[in-house]
């Protein structure tokens, strides 16, 4: 009887540890497949390649879903406003027809408010006239927040 009890206890321990090892293997395999798919999808979504003389304005926040996450690369000038003749069209009442422009001046980029009623904000401050932009500067026009990248 004692040998049988020890034998059964041994089988029980082997089955318990076997189940734990199988569960661990299953979890690791599932995680590899999930994260592998995410990595592959991330590699397929490429940021637009820019030329050395280009700058990029990325949309960080916008109430319009079609603007969210978009990136606008430009070399010389970028017009922002409500009108359809702008490079970035923001269809909301707080934005003027021609609200602001970003243009290249030498090796730097300048943002200029074009006389808008509701102002242009750079890093939380009201833009009066024009100012030089640095990479990472946040621009707010209406309810849309943009980030300048170089």
ZALUM-820283 format. One record per residue (C-alpha): residue number from 1; x negated, y, z; chain. Coordinates in Angstrom, 1 decimal. Layout:
BEGIN
<pt NUM,<X,Y,Z>,A>,
...
// end
This chain:
BEGIN
<pt 1,<0.0,0.0,0.0>,A>,
<pt 2,<-2.8,2.4,0.9>,A>,
<pt 3,<-4.4,1.9,-2.5>,A>,
<pt 4,<-1.2,2.6,-4.3>,A>,
<pt 5,<-0.5,5.8,-2.4>,A>,
<pt 6,<-4.0,7.1,-3.1>,A>,
<pt 7,<-3.6,6.1,-6.8>,A>,
<pt 8,<-0.3,7.9,-7.0>,A>,
<pt 9,<-1.7,11.0,-5.3>,A>,
<pt 10,<-4.6,11.0,-7.7>,A>,
<pt 11,<-2.2,10.8,-10.7>,A>,
<pt 12,<-0.2,13.6,-9.2>,A>,
<pt 13,<-3.2,15.8,-8.8>,A>,
<pt 14,<-4.4,15.1,-12.4>,A>,
<pt 15,<-0.9,15.9,-13.8>,A>,
<pt 16,<-0.7,19.2,-11.8>,A>,
<pt 17,<-4.1,20.4,-12.9>,A>,
<pt 18,<-3.5,19.2,-16.4>,A>,
<pt 19,<-0.3,21.2,-16.5>,A>,
<pt 20,<-2.2,24.3,-15.2>,A>,
<pt 21,<-4.9,23.9,-17.8>,A>,
<pt 22,<-2.4,23.5,-20.5>,A>,
<pt 23,<-0.5,26.6,-19.4>,A>,
<pt 24,<-3.8,28.6,-19.3>,A>,
<pt 25,<-4.7,27.3,-22.8>,A>,
<pt 26,<-1.2,28.3,-24.1>,A>,
<pt 27,<-1.5,31.8,-22.6>,A>,
<pt 28,<-5.0,32.4,-24.1>,A>,
<pt 29,<-3.9,31.1,-27.5>,A>,
<pt 30,<-0.8,33.3,-27.5>,A>,
<pt 31,<-2.7,36.4,-26.5>,A>,
<pt 32,<-5.3,35.8,-29.2>,A>,
<pt 33,<-2.7,35.5,-31.9>,A>,
<pt 34,<-0.8,38.6,-30.7>,A>,
<pt 35,<-3.8,40.8,-30.3>,A>,
<pt 36,<-5.3,39.5,-33.5>,A>,
<pt 37,<-2.1,40.6,-35.4>,A>,
<pt 38,<-2.3,44.0,-33.7>,A>,
<pt 39,<-6.0,44.4,-34.7>,A>,
<pt 40,<-5.2,43.4,-38.3>,A>,
<pt 41,<-2.4,45.9,-38.5>,A>,
<pt 42,<-4.6,48.7,-37.0>,A>,
<pt 43,<-7.3,48.0,-39.6>,A>,
<pt 44,<-4.7,48.3,-42.4>,A>,
<pt 45,<-3.5,51.7,-41.2>,A>,
<pt 46,<-6.4,53.9,-42.2>,A>,
<pt 47,<-6.8,57.6,-41.4>,A>,
<pt 48,<-7.1,59.7,-44.5>,A>,
<pt 49,<-10.7,60.0,-45.5>,A>,
<pt 50,<-11.7,63.6,-45.5>,A>,
<pt 51,<-14.5,65.3,-47.5>,A>,
<pt 52,<-17.2,67.0,-45.5>,A>,
<pt 53,<-15.7,70.4,-46.3>,A>,
<pt 54,<-12.2,69.5,-45.3>,A>,
<pt 55,<-10.3,70.0,-42.1>,A>,
<pt 56,<-7.3,68.1,-40.8>,A>,
<pt 57,<-4.2,69.3,-38.9>,A>,
<pt 58,<-2.4,66.4,-37.2>,A>,
<pt 59,<1.2,66.6,-35.8>,A>,
<pt 60,<1.3,65.6,-32.1>,A>,
<pt 61,<4.8,66.5,-31.2>,A>,
<pt 62,<7.8,67.3,-33.4>,A>,
<pt 63,<11.6,66.9,-33.0>,A>,
<pt 64,<11.8,65.7,-36.7>,A>,
<pt 65,<10.8,62.1,-37.0>,A>,
<pt 66,<9.4,62.6,-40.6>,A>,
<pt 67,<6.7,65.0,-39.2>,A>,
<pt 68,<5.6,62.9,-36.3>,A>,
<pt 69,<2.1,61.5,-36.7>,A>,
<pt 70,<1.4,63.1,-40.1>,A>,
<pt 71,<-2.0,64.4,-40.9>,A>,
<pt 72,<-2.6,67.3,-43.4>,A>,
<pt 73,<-6.1,67.5,-44.9>,A>,
<pt 74,<-7.1,70.8,-46.6>,A>,
<pt 75,<-10.2,72.6,-47.8>,A>,
<pt 76,<-9.4,76.3,-48.2>,A>,
<pt 77,<-6.0,77.2,-46.9>,A>,
<pt 78,<-3.0,75.7,-45.2>,A>,
<pt 79,<0.4,77.5,-45.0>,A>,
<pt 80,<2.8,76.6,-42.2>,A>,
<pt 81,<6.5,77.7,-42.1>,A>,
<pt 82,<10.1,77.0,-42.7>,A>,
<pt 83,<10.1,77.7,-46.4>,A>,
<pt 84,<9.6,74.9,-49.0>,A>,
<pt 85,<6.6,76.6,-50.5>,A>,
<pt 86,<4.4,75.9,-47.4>,A>,
<pt 87,<2.1,73.0,-47.0>,A>,
<pt 88,<3.6,72.1,-43.7>,A>,
<pt 89,<7.4,72.7,-43.7>,A>,
<pt 90,<9.0,72.9,-40.2>,A>,
<pt 91,<12.7,73.1,-40.7>,A>,
<pt 92,<13.8,74.8,-37.5>,A>,
<pt 93,<15.2,78.2,-36.5>,A>,
<pt 94,<12.3,79.2,-34.3>,A>,
<pt 95,<9.9,79.1,-37.3>,A>,
<pt 96,<9.6,82.0,-39.8>,A>,
<pt 97,<9.7,81.4,-43.6>,A>,
<pt 98,<5.9,82.0,-43.6>,A>,
<pt 99,<4.9,81.6,-40.0>,A>,
<pt 100,<1.1,81.1,-40.0>,A>,
<pt 101,<-1.9,80.2,-42.1>,A>,
<pt 102,<-5.2,78.4,-41.5>,A>,
<pt 103,<-8.0,79.3,-43.9>,A>,
<pt 104,<-11.7,78.7,-44.2>,A>,
<pt 105,<-14.0,81.6,-43.5>,A>,
<pt 106,<-17.6,80.6,-44.2>,A>,
<pt 107,<-18.2,77.3,-42.3>,A>,
<pt 108,<-15.3,77.9,-39.8>,A>,
<pt 109,<-11.6,77.9,-39.9>,A>,
<pt 110,<-9.4,80.8,-38.9>,A>,
<pt 111,<-5.7,80.7,-37.8>,A>,
<pt 112,<-3.6,83.8,-38.4>,A>,
<pt 113,<0.0,84.5,-37.4>,A>,
<pt 114,<1.8,86.1,-40.4>,A>,
<pt 115,<4.0,88.4,-38.3>,A>,
<pt 116,<6.3,85.7,-37.0>,A>,
<pt 117,<9.0,86.7,-34.5>,A>,
<pt 118,<8.6,83.7,-32.2>,A>,
<pt 119,<4.8,83.7,-32.2>,A>,
<pt 120,<2.1,81.1,-32.8>,A>,
<pt 121,<0.4,79.6,-29.7>,A>,
<pt 122,<-3.2,78.3,-29.7>,A>,
<pt 123,<-4.1,76.2,-26.6>,A>,
<pt 124,<-1.0,77.6,-24.8>,A>,
<pt 125,<-1.9,81.3,-25.4>,A>,
<pt 126,<0.0,83.6,-27.8>,A>,
<pt 127,<-2.0,84.2,-30.9>,A>,
<pt 128,<-2.3,87.9,-31.6>,A>,
<pt 129,<-3.7,88.5,-35.1>,A>,
<pt 130,<-6.2,85.7,-35.9>,A>,
<pt 131,<-8.6,83.5,-34.1>,A>,
<pt 132,<-11.3,80.9,-34.9>,A>,
<pt 133,<-10.3,77.3,-34.5>,A>,
<pt 134,<-12.4,74.6,-32.8>,A>,
<pt 135,<-11.9,70.9,-33.2>,A>,
<pt 136,<-9.2,69.7,-30.7>,A>,
<pt 137,<-7.4,73.1,-30.5>,A>,
<pt 138,<-3.7,72.7,-30.1>,A>,
<pt 139,<-1.4,74.9,-32.1>,A>,
<pt 140,<2.3,75.3,-31.3>,A>,
<pt 141,<4.8,76.7,-33.8>,A>,
<pt 142,<8.4,76.4,-32.7>,A>,
<pt 143,<8.9,73.0,-31.2>,A>,
<pt 144,<6.0,71.4,-33.2>,A>,
<pt 145,<2.6,70.9,-31.7>,A>,
<pt 146,<-0.4,70.4,-34.0>,A>,
<pt 147,<-4.0,69.5,-33.4>,A>,
<pt 148,<-6.9,71.0,-35.4>,A>,
<pt 149,<-9.6,68.4,-36.4>,A>,
<pt 150,<-12.7,68.8,-38.3>,A>,
// end
